[in-house]
Amino acid sequence: MRLPKFDYLSPTSLTEALEIMGGYKNRRLKLLGGGTDLLVDLRDKVILDVHNPHNQEHRCHIKPVQSAFNEPPEYLLSLSRIADLRGIRSEGNKIIIGAMTTITDLERSDIVKKKLSGLHDGAWQLGSPLVRNRGTYGGNLCNARPAADTAIPTMALGGKLVLISKRGERTVEHDDFVLGPGNTIIMPDEILKEIIFDLPDVQYGSAYIKLANRKALEISVVGAAASVIIKDGIVISARITLGAVAPKPLLVPEAGQLLLDRELTDDNIEKAAKTASKKAKPITDHRGGATYRTSMVEVLTKRALMICRARALNAERMEASS
Ligand SMILES: Cc1cc2nc3c(=O)[nH]c(=O)nc-3n(C[C@H](O)[C@H](O)[C@H](O)COP(=O)(O)OP(=O)(O)OC[C@H]3O[C@@H](n4cnc5c(N)ncnc54)[C@H](O)[C@@H]3O)c2cc1C
């Protein structure tokens, strides 16, 4: 593939990476995770032509993150040799996942499979084995696509993102992270360091369902994720999020609200799913029509909630697929 020329920087520690970013702050520098989005964007000159309407339409909502410049980057700073950015660990009631953890790592992790089932559903449905081996969790979140397969369940699970710079660390909710297609609140001197999930000490379940035109290597037509926390048979928290139906991953608080302080009955699930479909604002494109997408939101939300219920109450895994 023909790429524009750039210098490749490959620090081995976070401190070194942040030092370099400080020193190059007036230069066109981009962070490189696995490169499965960025290198394709560079090859397709999406970065060069971010203001070209043809590219915007062609890539369907996709605009690269940190695109403050409209020329290709002079430097790519690879995060791949920074060991501190990779790994999945439990600390008390928290699960902490490094931004450079690959999608395959998520897919193979027992912790993710058992405790963050919705995220596991997103990981195994992303791309193909090759893409999952290279692509990282942080890259999928920072690329900020409205259909990103790990972003939709991360938001449903109330994931928090730790951003680090030489100025220090700040923790933000995923709810507030994405501003629009390819656009996040990350500042040019910041790196996404890790993603944190707080686990409830009562029954809970999460699920993500992706509807795509093919079984693999396909961006979703619609994605729906849900997470519920149940205490003594009553829902005390419910979050429903949707992918590919708005310019960014969409949280639908009104749908979650309907489930609160009640049992998670079929009837209540039905009502929440209907509300979710009313809040979706999909477009029509080559992947699917707006009307079709809206009706599929209802179907997928309902199924996701039923899987959440089964996972929460039976502590059994049910496979989530469309
Ligand atoms: C053939 C193919 C199929 C695909 N299928 C899917 C799919 O089904 N579902 C899906 O969701 N995606 C899919 N993708 C997109 C892509 O693989 C994922 O988004 C992947 O997780 C991106 O991770 P990466 O490490 O490769 O990101 P990169 O390409 O390295 O980076 C993406 C963006 O994030 C920034 N970035 C990366 N890491 C950090 C960090 N730690 N801190 C701050 N900024 C950072 C980069 O600067 C860049 O702007 C597909 C891609 C390809 C090529």
The ligand as a Gaussian input file, in Angstrom:
#p B3LYP/6-31G(d) Opt

LIG

0 1
 C      -10.697000      -4.973000       7.171000
 C      -11.148000      -4.202000       8.389000
 C      -12.290000      -4.602000       9.058000
 C      -12.720000      -3.902000      10.198000
 N      -13.863000      -4.309000      10.815000
 C      -14.301000      -3.632000      11.906000
 C      -15.505000      -4.040000      12.566000
 O      -16.158000      -5.012000      12.206000
 N      -15.898000      -3.314000      13.653000
 C      -15.199000      -2.222000      14.092000
 O      -15.603000      -1.615000      15.085000
 N      -14.058000      -1.834000      13.496000
 C      -13.595000      -2.504000      12.407000
 N      -12.442000      -2.100000      11.786000
 C      -11.735000      -0.922000      12.273000
 C      -10.493000      -1.205000      13.175000
 O       -9.937000      -2.446000      12.951000
 C      -10.805000      -1.036000      14.661000
 O      -11.382000       0.237000      14.879000
 C       -9.531000      -1.198000      15.534000
 O       -9.904000      -1.541000      16.832000
 C       -8.674000       0.049000      15.550000
 O       -7.579000      -0.168000      16.418000
 P       -6.076000       0.179000      15.966000
 O       -5.218000      -0.124000      17.120000
 O       -5.743000      -0.507000      14.692000
 O       -6.210000       1.738000      15.721000
 P       -5.246000       2.731000      14.889000
 O       -5.568000       2.601000      13.431000
 O       -3.840000       2.501000      15.289000
 O       -5.734000       4.099000      15.463000
 C       -7.061000       4.575000      15.259000
 C       -7.141000       6.023000      15.784000
 O       -7.042000       6.034000      17.195000
 C       -5.905000       6.811000      17.624000
 N       -5.338000       6.068000      18.756000
 C       -4.998000       4.757000      18.775000
 N       -4.611000       4.387000      20.030000
 C       -4.704000       5.515000      20.791000
 C       -4.452000       5.784000      22.182000
 N       -4.052000       4.820000      23.049000
 N       -4.639000       7.049000      22.628000
 C       -5.084000       8.025000      21.790000
 N       -5.343000       7.830000      20.476000
 C       -5.162000       6.586000      19.995000
 C       -4.993000       6.900000      16.414000
 O       -4.207000       8.093000      16.434000
 C       -5.992000       6.906000      15.280000
 O       -6.510000       8.200000      15.080000
 C      -11.987000      -2.785000      10.650000
 C      -10.805000      -2.407000       9.987000
 C      -10.386000      -3.102000       8.874000
 C       -9.126000      -2.681000       8.184000

